[in-house]
Amino acid sequence: MKAERILIIDDHALIVEGYKNVLLRDNKQYNIDTAFSCEEGYRQLEFAKDEGIFYDIICLDMNLPAYDEMNIFSGEDLGLLARKWFPQTRLVVLTMYNDNYRLFNIMKSLEPESFLLKRDITPQEFATAIQKCVRGDIYYSSTINAMLRSTISSDFVLDKTDRSILYYLSKGIQTKELTEYIPLSLAGIEKRKRVMKEIFDIKGGDLVLIDFAKKHGFL
């Protein structure tokens, strides 16, 4: 039987060790690599792509230290990269976010094979989620299933450009300077900001938008 190759990306070393212990307790054949930031995750994925290494499963936390140099600001950006480079890899998303706006955005952008809220899962549930992914099944935790049954029906998704605008604004970059960081015209950036405010039903300047983004897990 082929050993499943798994990459775990999470910025908490103890959590990573916990995941590894749970998996290796049930299946000694798992081949597990780890990374602890967007930069380490990017470099691990790039190395795997260049060397022809295939990950059967990538377990990915959403809230990771950014890698500004490559415009990788979150686990979501890493997930999009993994989807591009390894379309056959099964993606397991793990997050502390519990805001429906944020969870819905992650679901729509990444379409993970497994989606787990850290506060929901037990070691056994994590092991079950991985086992189901190995078999090609889908597994969502209880809160994710409840979110999917909720009243959120908008197809609006903040893409990487939207999240980049929010990220740079949160770092104190003025809107007029964003064209130096984002390949859009000033008019295009202003339009995206306006659409985000309309979708989230907020009024005010950049500080209001940044505050909303932080409260709902987009920053």
N, C-alpha and C positions, 0 to 999 in steps of 0.2 A: 504494500500500500504506500502511495506517495505521501511524503510528509508535507503538510500544508505550510506554506511560508506566509508569515504574518508580520506586518509592520505596525507597531503601536507608537502613536505620536501623542504625547501628553506632557505638560510642563511640570507635573508633580511626580518626582521620582518614586515616592512611596506608592502612589496609585499605580504607576507602571509596574512596579514589582508585584503589587497585589494582583493585577491582571495576569501577569506571567505565571504567578504561582497557581492561580485558579486554572489556567489553561493546561499547564504542565502536570498538574495533579490528575487531570482527567485524560490527558493524551500526551505521552512523552514524545510523540513523533512531531509535534509542532516545532517549526523552525522560526524563532521569534527574533526580529530586530527591533530596535527602539530609537526614538528621537525625542527631544525635549523642547523644541521651539520651531517656529516657522523656518528659520535658517537651517537647522539640522534636518528637519523634515524635507525641505527642498533639496538639500545636498544628497540625502539618502535616496530620494526619488530619482534625482538626476543620475546618480551613480548606477542605480538599478536599470534605468533606461539605457544608459551607455554600455553597460556590461551584459545586457540581455537577461537580467534577473527579473523573474515574474513573481509578484506578490499575489497570492490567492485572496488575501483579506488585508485591508488597511483599517485599523481602529484609530479614529481621529477625533481628538478633542477640538472644540470650536474656539475656545479662548486661549490663544497661544501668543507668546511674545512675537511681535512683528519682525519681518525681514524687509526693511525699507528699500534696500539696494535692489531687490527684485520685485518690489511692489506686491509683496505677499503680506497681507495685514492680519490674517486670521486663519483659523483652521478651514474655514469655508473656501478661501482662496487656494489652499493646499488641496482641498477636495476637488475643486474644479481642475486643477493641474493633474491630479491623479486620474480623473475621468478622461482627460485628453491624452495622457501618455499611456495609461493602462485601462482601456475601456472594458476589458473583461474582468478586472479586479472587482471584488465585492467590497462595498464600503460600509463600515460600521461607524456611525456617528454617535459620540458620547458628549453630553454637554450638561452644564449646570443651568443654562438658560431655561426659564420657565414662562417666558412671555410669548403669547400666541403669535404675535406679529413676527417675532424673531424665528420661532420654531417653524412657522409656515414658510418663511423665506428660505430657510435652510432646506426644508423638504422640497420646495419647488425647484431650487437651483441645483441641488445635488442628487435628489431622488435616491437616497441611500437604501441599501438592501436591509440594513438594520439601523434603527434610530432609538437611542436610549437616553433617558434622563438619569443623570447620576444619582439623584435623590431617590429614584424609583427602584434601582436595581440592587439585587443581592448577588453575592458571588455565583450562586447557582443560576440565577437568571442571565448573568453575563455569559456563563459557560453555555447555557441553552441557546442564547442568541448566536454565538459563534458556531455551535454545532449546526444550527439551522442554516446559517449562511454557507457552511461547508457543503450542505446538501442542496444548496440552491434555493432555499426558501426565504421568505421575508419575515422579519420579526421586529415589531415595534413595542415599546414599553407602554404601560397603561396611560400615562399622561399624553403621550403622542397619539395614541388611538382616540383619546378624548378630544384632543385638539382637532383631529381630522373630522370628528363628528360635530364640531362647533359651528358657529354661524359665520366664521370667516370664509368668504367665498371669492374675494378679490384675486384676480390673476396677477396683480402687481407684485413684482419681485425686484428688490434692490440688487442690481447687478454689481460687478466688480468696480465699474466706474463710479456708480453712486456711492458705494462704500469707500472708495478712494477719496471722493470729495469730502465725505464726512470725516474721514481720518485726518486729512490735511487741515481741514477747518479746526478740528479739535486740537491740533498741534500749534494753532495760532497763525496759520497761513491765511492771509487775506484773500477774498474771492478774486480780486483783480490779479493776484499773483499765481492763482491755481493753474493758469495755462502753462506755467513753467514745469508743472508736475504731471499734468493730465493732458492727453492729446485731444483737447476740445477747444473750440473758440470760447471766448468769454460769454457770448450769447448762449452757447450750448450748455455751459456750466450753470448759468442763471436759470435756464429752462429746467434743468434737472432738479435744481434746488426748489423751484416753484412747484414742480410736480410732486416731489416728496412731501412738501408741506400740505398740498391739496389732499394727497392720499391719506396722510396721517391726521388731517383736519386740525392743523395747528397754524397759528398766525404769529408773526413777529420776525425778528432778524435771525442771523446765524446762531446766536447763543441759544435761542429757543429750539432751533433744529438740532443743535448739538446736544442740548439737555435731553430732548426726546430720544435721540439716538442712544445716549448712554443709558437712560432708564429702561429702554426696551432691548438692550443687549446688542445693538449694532456697533457699539464702540467698546 
